[in-house]
Amino acid sequence: MNTRKQKIWLISMLSLMVILSAYYLFTDDLNQLDDAKLAQGEGTTAEDLGAAYDSQFTGGGEFLLSDEEILAEVESLQASAHLMDQFDSWQYARDQQLKEKFDEIHGIVTDPAQSSETMAQAYEQLHQLEEQHHIIQSIEEQLMEEFANAIITPQDNGEYHVRIMAEHLEKSQAVSIIETVAEQLGISNRDVFVTVIN
């Protein structure tokens, strides 16, 4: 899951670099290029640069992308990166909460003063936590095949909040997500809440 997030982040950053490079390359005055260096084989030829430059114009000599469109694209990429950071933050908080629960149970299991019944209950809780964590990760991976990002966070009151990164979510998709989460975790549909993040 982290690998997928890293890939999305890397693609976003590379897209940003390409857009900015194209903007600066095609807004510079090509007449300022040193044709002597180009003629000596350093870099591409002036004709190649001219052809690339011309390809950015419509038939009327206007840029295909205006400055505003380029800036909007950059802002969109920044917003996407911010959302990815938010999902990482939610995942970190969830993982920290899970670690605290594991540490608490581990403390009971390793305490020789505890009764065998208490230790048996602790082992059962540990098993349930591990199983729940694996199920949540599996559901998240399934959701990320369809959506840009997804995270499921268990709440202290027994609810499960599912956050989906998408432009839009159909009602049928939300119902399907709720049913899947409820069925696989063995909980009621009423305890699953889906939120679209965009």
C-alpha positions, 0 to 999 in steps of 0.5 A: 500500500505504501508503495502505491502511495509512493508511486502516485506521489512520484508521478505527481511530482514528475508531472509537475516537473514536466509541466514547469519545464514545458512552461519555461522552455516554450515561453523563452525566446528561441532567438536568444539561443546560442546557435553556435553551440547547437551547431557544434553538437551540444544539445538539440538543433535549432530546427528541433527546438523550433518544431517543438516550440511551434507544436505548442501553438494552435493554427492562430498562433495562440498557446494551446495552454494558457498561463492560467491553465498551466497554473491551474494544473500545477495547483491541481497537482499540489492539491493532490499531493496535499490529499495524499499527505492527509491520507498518510496522516490518517494511516499513521494515526491509525497505525499508532493506535494499533501499536498502542493496543498491541503493546498493551496486550503484549504487556499482559501476555508477558506478565507472569503475574497474570492468570492463565484465563487473563492471558488466554483472553489477551491472546484472543484479543491479539489474534482478533486485532491481527485478523482485523488489521489484515482484513482492513488492509485487504479491503483498502487494496481492493478499493485502491484498484478503483480509486486513487486512495482509500483508508479505513479507520476503526473508531473507539465506539465500534464504527468504521470510517472509510475515506475514499479519494475520488472526484465523485462516488455513485450511491451504488458504489458507496452501498457496495463499499459499506456492504463489503466492509461490514461483511468482511469485518462481521459488523452491521452496515450501520457502523460503516460510514463512507466519506469522499475526499477530493 
